[in-house]
Amino acid sequence: MRKIYSPLPATPAIQVIERMMTLMDVLASQEEAISLKEISAKTGLHPSTAHRILNDLVLGRYVDHPQAGSYRLGMRLLELGNLVKNRLNVRDAALDPMRELHRLTQQAVNLSIRQGDEIIYVERAYSERSGMQVIRAIGGRAPLHLTSVGKLFLAADDAQKVRAYALRTGLSGHTRNSLTQLPALERELSKVRRDGYASDNEELELGVRCMAAGILDDQGKLVAGLSISAPAGRLDESWLPKLRATAQEISANLGSRSSNAA
């Protein structure tokens, strides 16, 4: 009789997901690649069943297949784990300073990170009194070149990476103010590098303007952006020092020693 490996405390509703989780638990318990025969013995799954599921996981890079007949956890899990780690750490460090910035400005304050060619909104502080027409939901996404935080990340890239981004995305626009030509985007990014902050002039949504400052980790790497969003006619440049000081405070909470978090 085969030994069943680490039965889950709760059974998933979909059997193949339960089997996938069991397979990944087995792989996680091993420092080196493990053979299909051993995996089958530890999970109680027939080798053909384990083989089919593992091969699908290999396609998604959740599992590596270094040589015939052996498997180990894949790099995709490391990528996702680092993403979750960054989100949680940045969010924890940012939440109280964000609330204070919102109290001072009475406008929506957003925390965003980069994932690929987009930013993801991971936290926000706002109230109904802020008067925002549109509030980006936590978990929402937007193209880098159309957002203030996205421009911070693009400005941190070299010229070759910016050109590659433009080719991949086509620099599609959402409004008449969107930067849809590479020369215009490059001029904007030069301004971001010079000024140390970024702006969105109704480029993502008409009627909404934003300003953003960067958040650095303990290695001095740009890991997130903090932005203030306001109705276009209400965005106040006098908020910029408060925004930058808050971004620096969050960066310090993450271990950054830089005096300039943008």
TORRO-427017 format. One record per residue (C-alpha): residue in three letters; x, y, z; chain; residue number from 1. Coordinates in Angstrom, 3 decimals, always signed. Each point is the difference from the previous one (the first is absolute). Last residue first. Layout:
BEGIN
<node resn="ALA" east="X" north="Y" up="Z" chain="A" resi="NUM"/>
...
//
This chain:
BEGIN
<node resn="ALA" east="+11.931" north="+59.465" up="-5.886" chain="A" resi="262"/>
<node resn="ALA" east="+1.098" north="-1.103" up="+3.455" chain="A" resi="261"/>
<node resn="ASN" east="+2.652" north="+2.657" up="+0.464" chain="A" resi="260"/>
<node resn="SER" east="+1.893" north="-0.123" up="+3.303" chain="A" resi="259"/>
<node resn="SER" east="+0.954" north="-3.599" up="-0.697" chain="A" resi="258"/>
<node resn="ARG" east="+0.571" north="-2.207" up="+3.025" chain="A" resi="257"/>
<node resn="SER" east="-2.736" north="-2.451" up="-0.928" chain="A" resi="256"/>
<node resn="GLY" east="-0.941" north="-2.511" up="+2.683" chain="A" resi="255"/>
<node resn="LEU" east="-3.619" north="-0.625" up="-0.947" chain="A" resi="254"/>
<node resn="ASN" east="-1.242" north="+2.464" up="+2.627" chain="A" resi="253"/>
<node resn="ALA" east="+2.460" north="+2.495" up="-1.477" chain="A" resi="252"/>
<node resn="SER" east="-1.674" north="-0.449" up="-3.383" chain="A" resi="251"/>
<node resn="ILE" east="-3.386" north="+0.631" up="+1.631" chain="A" resi="250"/>
<node resn="GLU" east="+1.310" north="+3.221" up="+1.535" chain="A" resi="249"/>
<node resn="GLN" east="+1.570" north="+1.044" up="-3.309" chain="A" resi="248"/>
<node resn="ALA" east="-3.320" north="-0.538" up="-1.793" chain="A" resi="247"/>
<node resn="THR" east="-1.701" north="+2.096" up="+2.693" chain="A" resi="246"/>
<node resn="ALA" east="+2.550" north="+2.802" up="-0.403" chain="A" resi="245"/>
<node resn="ARG" east="-0.490" north="-0.099" up="-3.763" chain="A" resi="244"/>
<node resn="LEU" east="-3.779" north="+0.284" up="+0.291" chain="A" resi="243"/>
<node resn="LYS" east="+0.191" north="+2.780" up="+2.611" chain="A" resi="242"/>
<node resn="PRO" east="+2.448" north="+1.932" up="-2.186" chain="A" resi="241"/>
<node resn="LEU" east="-2.309" north="-0.519" up="-3.026" chain="A" resi="240"/>
<node resn="TRP" east="-3.208" north="+1.143" up="+1.666" chain="A" resi="239"/>
<node resn="SER" east="+0.744" north="+3.635" up="-0.900" chain="A" resi="238"/>
<node resn="GLU" east="-0.497" north="-0.994" up="-3.647" chain="A" resi="237"/>
<node resn="ASP" east="-3.740" north="-0.172" up="+0.651" chain="A" resi="236"/>
<node resn="LEU" east="-2.199" north="-2.306" up="-2.063" chain="A" resi="235"/>
<node resn="ARG" east="-3.470" north="+1.571" up="+0.121" chain="A" resi="234"/>
<node resn="GLY" east="-0.796" north="+0.768" up="-3.617" chain="A" resi="233"/>
<node resn="ALA" east="+0.780" north="-3.511" up="-1.207" chain="A" resi="232"/>
<node resn="PRO" east="-1.955" north="-1.751" up="+2.736" chain="A" resi="231"/>
<node resn="ALA" east="+2.545" north="-1.605" up="+2.314" chain="A" resi="230"/>
<node resn="SER" east="+2.364" north="-2.953" up="+0.217" chain="A" resi="229"/>
<node resn="ILE" east="+2.997" north="+0.006" up="+2.345" chain="A" resi="228"/>
<node resn="SER" east="+2.611" north="-2.627" up="-0.748" chain="A" resi="227"/>
<node resn="LEU" east="+2.434" north="-2.259" up="+1.815" chain="A" resi="226"/>
<node resn="GLY" east="+2.159" north="-2.247" up="-2.153" chain="A" resi="225"/>
<node resn="ALA" east="+1.472" north="-3.388" up="+0.662" chain="A" resi="224"/>
<node resn="VAL" east="+3.200" north="-2.074" up="-0.075" chain="A" resi="223"/>
<node resn="LEU" east="+2.654" north="+2.433" up="-1.259" chain="A" resi="222"/>
<node resn="LYS" east="+3.264" north="-1.569" up="+1.109" chain="A" resi="221"/>
<node resn="GLY" east="+2.247" north="+1.673" up="+2.571" chain="A" resi="220"/>
<node resn="GLN" east="+1.004" north="-3.355" up="+1.472" chain="A" resi="219"/>
<node resn="ASP" east="-2.039" north="+0.585" up="+3.175" chain="A" resi="218"/>
<node resn="ASP" east="-3.089" north="+0.668" up="-2.117" chain="A" resi="217"/>
<node resn="LEU" east="-0.954" north="+3.157" up="-1.864" chain="A" resi="216"/>
<node resn="ILE" east="-3.388" north="+1.713" up="-0.346" chain="A" resi="215"/>
<node resn="GLY" east="-0.498" north="+2.402" up="-2.910" chain="A" resi="214"/>
<node resn="ALA" east="-2.032" north="+3.179" up="-0.152" chain="A" resi="213"/>
<node resn="ALA" east="-3.230" north="+0.534" up="-1.912" chain="A" resi="212"/>
<node resn="MET" east="-2.289" north="+2.775" up="-1.232" chain="A" resi="211"/>
<node resn="CYS" east="-3.461" north="-0.600" up="-1.384" chain="A" resi="210"/>
<node resn="ARG" east="-2.668" north="+1.652" up="-2.153" chain="A" resi="209"/>
<node resn="VAL" east="-3.587" north="-1.139" up="-0.565" chain="A" resi="208"/>
<node resn="GLY" east="-2.611" north="+1.683" up="-2.207" chain="A" resi="207"/>
<node resn="LEU" east="+0.687" north="-2.187" up="-3.006" chain="A" resi="206"/>
<node resn="GLU" east="+1.419" north="-3.368" up="+0.985" chain="A" resi="205"/>
<node resn="LEU" east="+3.401" north="-1.541" up="-0.738" chain="A" resi="204"/>
<node resn="GLU" east="+1.736" north="+3.023" up="-1.482" chain="A" resi="203"/>
<node resn="GLU" east="-1.878" north="+2.623" up="+2.013" chain="A" resi="202"/>
<node resn="ASN" east="+3.336" north="+1.694" up="+0.727" chain="A" resi="201"/>
<node resn="ASP" east="+1.847" north="-2.807" up="+1.775" chain="A" resi="200"/>
<node resn="SER" east="+3.031" north="+1.242" up="+1.903" chain="A" resi="199"/>
<node resn="ALA" east="+3.382" north="-1.314" up="+1.070" chain="A" resi="198"/>
<node resn="TYR" east="+2.580" north="+0.807" up="+2.681" chain="A" resi="197"/>
<node resn="GLY" east="+3.764" north="+0.453" up="+0.227" chain="A" resi="196"/>
<node resn="ASP" east="+0.074" north="+3.175" up="-2.094" chain="A" resi="195"/>
<node resn="ARG" east="+2.800" north="-0.929" up="-2.401" chain="A" resi="194"/>
<node resn="ARG" east="-0.833" north="-3.692" up="-0.283" chain="A" resi="193"/>
<node resn="VAL" east="-3.691" north="+0.795" up="-0.478" chain="A" resi="192"/>
<node resn="LYS" east="+0.836" north="+2.655" up="-2.620" chain="A" resi="191"/>
<node resn="SER" east="+2.090" north="-2.520" up="-1.921" chain="A" resi="190"/>
<node resn="LEU" east="-2.946" north="-2.391" up="+0.221" chain="A" resi="189"/>
<node resn="GLU" east="-2.293" north="+2.584" up="-1.590" chain="A" resi="188"/>
<node resn="ARG" east="+2.437" north="+0.625" up="-2.843" chain="A" resi="187"/>
<node resn="GLU" east="+0.218" north="-3.769" up="-0.598" chain="A" resi="186"/>
<node resn="LEU" east="-3.791" north="-0.278" up="-0.028" chain="A" resi="185"/>
<node resn="ALA" east="-0.282" north="+2.769" up="-2.590" chain="A" resi="184"/>
<node resn="PRO" east="+2.659" north="-1.630" up="-2.171" chain="A" resi="183"/>
<node resn="LEU" east="-1.748" north="-3.410" up="+0.357" chain="A" resi="182"/>
<node resn="GLN" east="-3.415" north="+1.126" up="-1.218" chain="A" resi="181"/>
<node resn="THR" east="-3.259" north="-0.891" up="+1.801" chain="A" resi="180"/>
<node resn="LEU" east="+0.209" north="+2.339" up="+2.977" chain="A" resi="179"/>
<node resn="SER" east="-3.637" north="+0.219" up="+1.086" chain="A" resi="178"/>
<node resn="ASN" east="-1.571" north="+3.468" up="+0.065" chain="A" resi="177"/>
<node resn="ARG" east="-2.817" north="-0.815" up="-2.459" chain="A" resi="176"/>
<node resn="THR" east="-0.985" north="-2.867" up="+2.283" chain="A" resi="175"/>
<node resn="HIS" east="+0.603" north="-3.749" up="+0.389" chain="A" resi="174"/>
<node resn="GLY" east="+3.100" north="-0.419" up="-2.139" chain="A" resi="173"/>
<node resn="SER" east="+1.870" north="-2.970" up="-1.456" chain="A" resi="172"/>
<node resn="LEU" east="+3.762" north="+0.135" up="+0.345" chain="A" resi="171"/>
<node resn="GLY" east="+0.467" north="-2.869" up="-2.483" chain="A" resi="170"/>
<node resn="THR" east="+0.395" north="-2.274" up="+3.010" chain="A" resi="169"/>
<node resn="ARG" east="+2.915" north="-2.180" up="-1.000" chain="A" resi="168"/>
<node resn="LEU" east="+1.740" north="+2.601" up="-2.190" chain="A" resi="167"/>
<node resn="ALA" east="-0.306" north="+2.740" up="+2.621" chain="A" resi="166"/>
<node resn="TYR" east="+1.306" north="-2.319" up="+2.712" chain="A" resi="165"/>
<node resn="ALA" east="+2.992" north="-0.899" up="-2.184" chain="A" resi="164"/>
<node resn="ARG" east="+0.715" north="+3.703" up="-0.499" chain="A" resi="163"/>
<node resn="VAL" east="-0.119" north="+0.544" up="+3.772" chain="A" resi="162"/>
<node resn="LYS" east="+2.307" north="-2.964" up="+0.556" chain="A" resi="161"/>
<node resn="GLN" east="+2.529" north="+1.393" up="-2.478" chain="A" resi="160"/>
<node resn="ALA" east="-0.118" north="+3.463" up="+1.567" chain="A" resi="159"/>
<node resn="ASP" east="+0.820" north="-1.281" up="+3.494" chain="A" resi="158"/>
<node resn="ASP" east="-2.672" north="-0.711" up="+2.572" chain="A" resi="157"/>
<node resn="ALA" east="-0.528" north="+2.095" up="+3.161" chain="A" resi="156"/>
<node resn="ALA" east="-2.019" north="+2.496" up="-2.030" chain="A" resi="155"/>
<node resn="LEU" east="-2.317" north="-2.859" up="-0.986" chain="A" resi="154"/>
<node resn="PHE" east="-0.616" north="-0.765" up="+3.665" chain="A" resi="153"/>
<node resn="LEU" east="-0.726" north="+3.614" up="+0.877" chain="A" resi="152"/>
<node resn="LYS" east="-2.190" north="+0.275" up="-3.100" chain="A" resi="151"/>
<node resn="GLY" east="-2.142" north="-2.848" up="+1.286" chain="A" resi="150"/>
<node resn="VAL" east="-0.536" north="+1.881" up="+3.249" chain="A" resi="149"/>
<node resn="SER" east="-1.319" north="+3.042" up="-1.882" chain="A" resi="148"/>
<node resn="THR" east="-2.209" north="-2.092" up="-2.249" chain="A" resi="147"/>
<node resn="LEU" east="-0.574" north="-0.345" up="-3.747" chain="A" resi="146"/>
<node resn="HIS" east="+3.465" north="-1.281" up="-0.918" chain="A" resi="145"/>
<node resn="LEU" east="-0.137" north="-2.914" up="+2.459" chain="A" resi="144"/>
<node resn="PRO" east="-3.298" north="-1.442" up="-1.196" chain="A" resi="143"/>
<node resn="ALA" east="-2.667" north="-0.419" up="+2.719" chain="A" resi="142"/>
<node resn="ARG" east="-1.074" north="-2.738" up="+2.365" chain="A" resi="141"/>
<node resn="GLY" east="-2.582" north="-0.389" up="+2.759" chain="A" resi="140"/>
<node resn="GLY" east="+0.780" north="-2.205" up="+2.996" chain="A" resi="139"/>
<node resn="ILE" east="-1.294" north="+2.636" up="+2.401" chain="A" resi="138"/>
<node resn="ALA" east="-2.661" north="+1.878" up="-1.912" chain="A" resi="137"/>
<node resn="ARG" east="+0.869" north="+3.196" up="-1.840" chain="A" resi="136"/>
<node resn="ILE" east="-2.268" north="+2.774" up="+1.205" chain="A" resi="135"/>
<node resn="VAL" east="-1.750" north="+2.012" up="-2.714" chain="A" resi="134"/>
<node resn="GLN" east="-1.829" north="+3.309" up="+0.342" chain="A" resi="133"/>
<node resn="MET" east="+2.021" north="+0.988" up="+3.025" chain="A" resi="132"/>
<node resn="GLY" east="-1.696" north="+2.508" up="+2.295" chain="A" resi="131"/>
<node resn="SER" east="+2.365" north="-0.611" up="+2.916" chain="A" resi="130"/>
<node resn="ARG" east="-2.987" north="+0.295" up="+2.337" chain="A" resi="129"/>
<node resn="GLU" east="-0.952" north="-3.629" up="-0.667" chain="A" resi="128"/>
<node resn="SER" east="+3.207" north="-1.020" up="+1.712" chain="A" resi="127"/>
<node resn="TYR" east="+3.340" north="-1.337" up="-1.150" chain="A" resi="126"/>
<node resn="ALA" east="+2.990" north="-2.113" up="+0.974" chain="A" resi="125"/>
<node resn="ARG" east="+1.130" north="-2.602" up="-2.511" chain="A" resi="124"/>
<node resn="GLU" east="+1.863" north="-3.276" up="-0.158" chain="A" resi="123"/>
<node resn="VAL" east="+1.363" north="-2.499" up="-2.548" chain="A" resi="122"/>
<node resn="TYR" east="-0.667" north="+1.780" up="-3.308" chain="A" resi="121"/>
<node resn="ILE" east="+1.797" north="-2.001" up="-2.674" chain="A" resi="120"/>
<node resn="ILE" east="+2.245" north="+1.638" up="-2.583" chain="A" resi="119"/>
<node resn="GLU" east="+0.359" north="-1.382" up="-3.457" chain="A" resi="118"/>
<node resn="ASP" east="+2.632" north="-1.148" up="-2.493" chain="A" resi="117"/>
<node resn="GLY" east="+1.324" north="-2.795" up="+2.203" chain="A" resi="116"/>
<node resn="GLN" east="-1.268" north="+0.352" up="+3.541" chain="A" resi="115"/>
<node resn="ARG" east="+0.806" north="+3.363" up="+1.538" chain="A" resi="114"/>
<node resn="ILE" east="-1.242" north="+1.122" up="+3.393" chain="A" resi="113"/>
<node resn="SER" east="-2.638" north="+2.483" up="+1.099" chain="A" resi="112"/>
<node resn="LEU" east="-1.021" north="+1.832" up="+3.174" chain="A" resi="111"/>
<node resn="ASN" east="-2.769" north="+2.569" up="-0.440" chain="A" resi="110"/>
<node resn="VAL" east="-1.026" north="+3.123" up="+1.913" chain="A" resi="109"/>
<node resn="ALA" east="-3.443" north="+1.468" up="-0.739" chain="A" resi="108"/>
<node resn="GLN" east="-0.366" north="+3.625" up="+1.034" chain="A" resi="107"/>
<node resn="GLN" east="-0.687" north="+1.668" up="+3.364" chain="A" resi="106"/>
<node resn="THR" east="+3.535" north="+1.424" up="-0.194" chain="A" resi="105"/>
<node resn="LEU" east="+1.196" north="-0.207" up="+3.613" chain="A" resi="104"/>
<node resn="ARG" east="-2.241" north="-2.890" up="+1.061" chain="A" resi="103"/>
<node resn="HIS" east="+0.905" north="-1.882" up="-3.197" chain="A" resi="102"/>
<node resn="LEU" east="+3.671" north="+0.446" up="+0.805" chain="A" resi="101"/>
<node resn="GLU" east="-0.647" north="-1.335" up="+3.520" chain="A" resi="100"/>
<node resn="ARG" east="-1.810" north="-3.030" up="-1.382" chain="A" resi="99"/>
<node resn="MET" east="+2.846" north="-0.679" up="-2.401" chain="A" resi="98"/>
<node resn="PRO" east="+2.555" north="+0.244" up="+2.822" chain="A" resi="97"/>
<node resn="ASP" east="-1.999" north="-2.621" up="+1.965" chain="A" resi="96"/>
<node resn="LEU" east="-0.314" north="-2.447" up="-2.934" chain="A" resi="95"/>
<node resn="ALA" east="+3.430" north="+0.258" up="-1.562" chain="A" resi="94"/>
<node resn="ALA" east="+2.238" north="-2.366" up="+1.961" chain="A" resi="93"/>
<node resn="ASP" east="-2.622" north="-2.742" up="+0.124" chain="A" resi="92"/>
<node resn="ARG" east="-0.784" north="+0.480" up="-3.683" chain="A" resi="91"/>
<node resn="VAL" east="+3.649" north="-0.065" up="-0.999" chain="A" resi="90"/>
<node resn="ASN" east="+0.655" north="-3.193" up="+1.922" chain="A" resi="89"/>
<node resn="LEU" east="-3.162" north="-1.746" up="-1.169" chain="A" resi="88"/>
<node resn="ARG" east="+0.369" north="+0.968" up="-3.626" chain="A" resi="87"/>
<node resn="ASN" east="+3.698" north="-0.756" up="-0.122" chain="A" resi="86"/>
<node resn="LYS" east="-0.456" north="-3.413" up="+1.579" chain="A" resi="85"/>
<node resn="VAL" east="-2.916" north="-0.835" up="-2.325" chain="A" resi="84"/>
<node resn="LEU" east="+2.105" north="+0.899" up="-3.035" chain="A" resi="83"/>
<node resn="ASN" east="+2.975" north="-1.913" up="+1.369" chain="A" resi="82"/>
<node resn="GLY" east="-2.162" north="-3.085" up="+0.445" chain="A" resi="81"/>
<node resn="LEU" east="-1.423" north="+0.353" up="-3.488" chain="A" resi="80"/>
<node resn="GLU" east="+3.462" north="+0.159" up="-1.551" chain="A" resi="79"/>
<node resn="LEU" east="+1.258" north="-2.851" up="+2.172" chain="A" resi="78"/>
<node resn="LEU" east="-3.005" north="-2.114" up="-0.965" chain="A" resi="77"/>
<node resn="ARG" east="+0.683" north="+0.718" up="-3.673" chain="A" resi="76"/>
<node resn="MET" east="+3.524" north="-1.329" up="+0.518" chain="A" resi="75"/>
<node resn="GLY" east="-1.155" north="-3.585" up="+0.084" chain="A" resi="74"/>
<node resn="LEU" east="-0.229" north="-2.669" up="+2.709" chain="A" resi="73"/>
<node resn="ARG" east="+1.775" north="-3.239" up="-0.870" chain="A" resi="72"/>
<node resn="TYR" east="-0.548" north="-2.906" up="-2.394" chain="A" resi="71"/>
<node resn="SER" east="+1.712" north="-3.160" up="-1.253" chain="A" resi="70"/>
<node resn="GLY" east="-0.725" north="-2.635" up="-2.673" chain="A" resi="69"/>
<node resn="ALA" east="+2.039" north="+1.495" up="-2.826" chain="A" resi="68"/>
<node resn="GLN" east="+2.103" north="+2.903" up="+1.168" chain="A" resi="67"/>
<node resn="PRO" east="-0.425" north="+3.474" up="+1.470" chain="A" resi="66"/>
<node resn="HIS" east="-3.833" north="-0.035" up="-0.128" chain="A" resi="65"/>
<node resn="ASP" east="-0.878" north="+3.181" up="+1.910" chain="A" resi="64"/>
<node resn="VAL" east="-3.353" north="+0.582" up="+1.709" chain="A" resi="63"/>
<node resn="TYR" east="-2.068" north="+3.176" up="+0.310" chain="A" resi="62"/>
<node resn="ARG" east="+1.334" north="+0.993" up="-3.417" chain="A" resi="61"/>
<node resn="GLY" east="-3.556" north="+0.031" up="-1.431" chain="A" resi="60"/>
<node resn="LEU" east="+0.856" north="-2.693" up="-2.539" chain="A" resi="59"/>
<node resn="VAL" east="+1.814" north="-1.947" up="+2.751" chain="A" resi="58"/>
<node resn="LEU" east="-3.216" north="+0.007" up="+2.024" chain="A" resi="57"/>
<node resn="ASP" east="-1.762" north="-1.666" up="-2.930" chain="A" resi="56"/>
<node resn="ASN" east="+2.773" north="-2.610" up="-0.122" chain="A" resi="55"/>
<node resn="LEU" east="-0.388" north="-0.612" up="+3.725" chain="A" resi="54"/>
<node resn="ILE" east="-3.720" north="-0.663" up="-0.355" chain="A" resi="53"/>
<node resn="ARG" east="+0.449" north="-2.523" up="-2.814" chain="A" resi="52"/>
<node resn="HIS" east="+2.919" north="-1.777" up="+1.697" chain="A" resi="51"/>
<node resn="ALA" east="-1.812" north="-0.288" up="+3.338" chain="A" resi="50"/>
<node resn="THR" east="-2.921" north="-1.693" up="-1.735" chain="A" resi="49"/>
<node resn="SER" east="+2.276" north="-2.344" up="-1.976" chain="A" resi="48"/>
<node resn="PRO" east="+1.986" north="-0.858" up="+3.136" chain="A" resi="47"/>
<node resn="HIS" east="-3.167" north="-0.927" up="+1.945" chain="A" resi="46"/>
<node resn="LEU" east="-0.384" north="+2.310" up="+2.954" chain="A" resi="45"/>
<node resn="GLY" east="+0.737" north="-1.190" up="+3.536" chain="A" resi="44"/>
<node resn="THR" east="+1.828" north="+3.258" up="+0.661" chain="A" resi="43"/>
<node resn="LYS" east="+3.288" north="-1.308" up="+1.374" chain="A" resi="42"/>
<node resn="ALA" east="+0.242" north="-3.046" up="-2.271" chain="A" resi="41"/>
<node resn="SER" east="-0.965" north="+1.941" up="-3.128" chain="A" resi="40"/>
<node resn="ILE" east="+2.549" north="+2.687" up="+0.769" chain="A" resi="39"/>
<node resn="GLU" east="+2.668" north="-2.642" up="+0.530" chain="A" resi="38"/>
<node resn="LYS" east="-0.730" north="-1.604" up="-3.364" chain="A" resi="37"/>
<node resn="LEU" east="-0.148" north="+3.404" up="-1.727" chain="A" resi="36"/>
<node resn="SER" east="+3.504" north="+0.673" up="+1.229" chain="A" resi="35"/>
<node resn="ILE" east="+0.937" north="+2.857" up="+2.313" chain="A" resi="34"/>
<node resn="ALA" east="+2.010" north="+3.122" up="-0.771" chain="A" resi="33"/>
<node resn="GLU" east="+1.996" north="+1.221" up="+2.975" chain="A" resi="32"/>
<node resn="GLU" east="-0.842" north="+1.716" up="+3.293" chain="A" resi="31"/>
<node resn="GLN" east="-3.169" north="-2.061" up="+0.476" chain="A" resi="30"/>
<node resn="SER" east="-2.970" north="+0.925" up="+2.211" chain="A" resi="29"/>
<node resn="ALA" east="-1.237" north="+2.586" up="-2.495" chain="A" resi="28"/>
<node resn="LEU" east="-0.287" north="-2.691" up="-2.690" chain="A" resi="27"/>
<node resn="VAL" east="-2.296" north="-2.011" up="+2.239" chain="A" resi="26"/>
<node resn="ASP" east="-2.112" north="+3.040" up="+0.824" chain="A" resi="25"/>
<node resn="MET" east="-0.211" north="+0.749" up="-3.735" chain="A" resi="24"/>
<node resn="LEU" east="-1.390" north="-3.450" up="-0.693" chain="A" resi="23"/>
<node resn="THR" east="-2.566" north="+0.336" up="+2.785" chain="A" resi="22"/>
<node resn="MET" east="-1.126" north="+3.367" up="-1.321" chain="A" resi="21"/>
<node resn="MET" east="-0.396" north="-1.425" up="-3.511" chain="A" resi="20"/>
<node resn="ARG" east="-1.981" north="-2.957" up="+1.329" chain="A" resi="19"/>
<node resn="GLU" east="-2.387" north="+2.283" up="+1.895" chain="A" resi="18"/>
<node resn="ILE" east="-0.307" north="+2.156" up="-3.105" chain="A" resi="17"/>
<node resn="VAL" east="-0.823" north="-3.093" up="-2.084" chain="A" resi="16"/>
<node resn="GLN" east="-2.735" north="-0.928" up="+2.451" chain="A" resi="15"/>
<node resn="ILE" east="-1.923" north="+3.258" up="-0.196" chain="A" resi="14"/>
<node resn="ALA" east="-1.884" north="+0.873" up="+3.191" chain="A" resi="13"/>
<node resn="PRO" east="+3.208" north="+0.242" up="+1.967" chain="A" resi="12"/>
<node resn="THR" east="+0.240" north="-2.307" up="+3.050" chain="A" resi="11"/>
<node resn="ALA" east="+0.874" north="+1.655" up="+3.272" chain="A" resi="10"/>
<node resn="PRO" east="+2.829" north="-0.938" up="+2.352" chain="A" resi="9"/>
<node resn="LEU" east="+2.082" north="-1.270" up="-2.934" chain="A" resi="8"/>
<node resn="PRO" east="+1.461" north="-3.467" up="+0.318" chain="A" resi="7"/>
<node resn="SER" east="+3.782" north="+0.105" up="+0.384" chain="A" resi="6"/>
<node resn="TYR" east="+1.157" north="-2.733" up="-2.400" chain="A" resi="5"/>
<node resn="ILE" east="-2.041" north="-3.178" up="-0.448" chain="A" resi="4"/>
<node resn="LYS" east="+2.188" north="-3.069" up="+0.325" chain="A" resi="3"/>
<node resn="ARG" east="-0.692" north="-2.592" up="-2.696" chain="A" resi="2"/>
<node resn="MET" east="-1.390" north="-3.384" up="+0.960" chain="A" resi="1"/>
//
